[in-house]
Amino acid sequence: MSTTDITQEIQTVARTHVVVLGAGYAGAMAANRLRRNPAVDVTVVNPQPFFVQRIRLHQFIARTGEPQVGFDDVLGDGLDVVVDTATRIDAGARRVHLASGTHLDYDYVIYAIGSRLHLPPIPGAAEHALSASDWAAAQQLRERVDALDAGAPVVVVGGGLTGVELAGELAERGFAVTLAGGGVVAPSVGERGHRATLRQLERLGVDVLEDARVTGVEASRVIVETGGRELVLSSAATVFATGFQAPELAADSGLTTDGIGRLQTDESLTSVDDARIVGAGDAVAVEGVTLRMSCQAAQPLGAQAAEAVLARIAGDRPIPVDQAFVAQCTSIGRHAATLQFTRRDDSPARAVVTGRLAALAKELVCRGTVWNIRREAAHPGAFGWLRGREVTAEREPVLQ
Ligand SMILES: Cc1cc2nc3c(=O)[nH]c(=O)nc-3n(C[C@H](O)[C@H](O)[C@H](O)COP(=O)(O)OP(=O)(O)OC[C@H]3O[C@@H](n4cnc5c(N)ncnc54)[C@H](O)[C@@H]3O)c2cc1C
């Protein structure tokens, strides 16, 4: 064997194959960052042949924004993309099985398959609930909404930030929207942010029933309990925004998950079952760390998942997750928003910006998330994030 042959053989043996499951905010960021090590081959598996800006899905439904971005725009050169869906991870064989019947063998997996709607067990919800939680659900909802007449009644169920964004966007499109808050609308913002959110929703004509709890859903009606009485609301489209849960892939693969199906990892994002499986984004529950399921959290998690894999390849110990929140920015139609600044632990700080300025900030945030991934594609390792999770001041009362 010549010296050249030996060198080539060493290079071949030394290459590492990382399969990234999911090309959302976390997965795309992770895949791009892995390119810091030129000896890593990366295969990205994603059901859609494009990147979906999930934070624009309410706009997709109201036809005010385009969530699709071509992979050639956000994924770096040299990444392999497989348009498919992972159906099982065989950790023992280090193999990912795909819906197409094929499989991929790996040295490491980054598990970044996001989340989807958490549907509460309300009679009729499974049959009639629509949602904007993921790409497939959003397409179904848009089809329904497109077929409605202007002024048709739409009920949004769930007063969290996603419910607020949906209610605002659909009201601005001309539907008669009722928001059944289920307790408190926008519970994660402070009192000022809460009042501003209600005011801006009302300006768009949204009928906010803040305490209304849905007890039943039918084809064209929603039954709610509000103020101690039962109310029947007409609804041509009933849109659930009742939180997120993770897909079943981890559980179906025999991996440890939390109560909402997220892959359970240690503080360095490594699966508690297998050091070759590293998680990121909505799909993971990190030991000792509470992170709101958000693209704000997903991008730093994606970068840190890549760093964890690169550390293991180099024979180093991956370091614990360290990231912090900055703000909660909720659009309310295209011309208003609530920008609630937060402490690092995501609790609301005093500063709140509302109206057009906040709407502009929200648009910049949306663009910024894609810009971050694009920049990481061009310059692997360039993405930086705010660190330090500690609470920096006394907590203000938070409406829950
Ligand atoms: C309407 C709406 C508005 C939102 N607004 C905001 C906001 O303003 N700010 C904010 O921070 N967050 C917001 N969020 C939440 C945010 O979108 C998510 O927290 C974020 O997308 C999580 O990123 P991720 O990469 O973990 O998952 P995702 O972005 O969901 O990406 C996961 C990817 O994995 C793919 N996938 C799924 N299953 C498989 C499989 N089996 N095999 C392979 N691939 C798979 C999916 O198709 C997807 O492409 C919003 C969500 C919605 C629905």
The ligand as an ORCA input file, in Angstrom:
! r2SCAN-3c Opt
* xyz 0 1
  C     -48.310     30.236     14.549
  C     -47.056     30.133     15.377
  C     -46.396     31.288     15.771
  C     -45.232     31.212     16.544
  N     -44.594     32.365     16.906
  C     -43.442     32.305     17.603
  C     -42.723     33.486     17.936
  O     -43.153     34.592     17.619
  N     -41.549     33.372     18.610
  C     -41.044     32.152     18.977
  O     -39.964     32.110     19.583
  N     -41.707     31.005     18.687
  C     -42.886     31.050     18.013
  N     -43.557     29.894     17.700
  C     -42.998     28.606     18.149
  C     -41.888     28.162     17.196
  O     -42.376     28.094     15.888
  C     -41.326     26.808     17.595
  O     -41.014     26.815     18.959
  C     -40.083     26.524     16.758
  O     -40.468     26.343     15.417
  C     -39.321     25.301     17.266
  O     -38.240     25.065     16.421
  P     -37.756     23.566     16.137
  O     -36.615     23.656     15.200
  O     -37.601     22.849     17.408
  O     -39.004     22.880     15.418
  P     -39.675     23.198     14.005
  O     -39.436     24.584     13.580
  O     -41.083     22.735     14.139
  O     -38.895     22.235     13.011
  C     -38.994     20.838     13.113
  C     -38.784     20.235     11.742
  O     -38.749     18.815     11.888
  C     -39.539     18.228     10.873
  N     -39.971     16.895     11.327
  C     -41.042     16.577     12.098
  N     -41.102     15.244     12.275
  C     -40.044     14.715     11.624
  C     -39.565     13.392     11.448
  N     -40.186     12.343     12.004
  N     -38.462     13.200     10.686
  C     -37.805     14.256     10.136
  N     -38.213     15.535     10.291
  C     -39.320     15.761     11.020
  C     -40.676     19.221     10.699
  O     -41.346     19.024      9.470
  C     -39.915     20.542     10.772
  O     -39.407     20.912      9.522
  C     -44.731     29.942     16.936
  C     -45.393     28.778     16.532
  C     -46.537     28.860     15.763
  C     -47.229     27.591     15.337
*
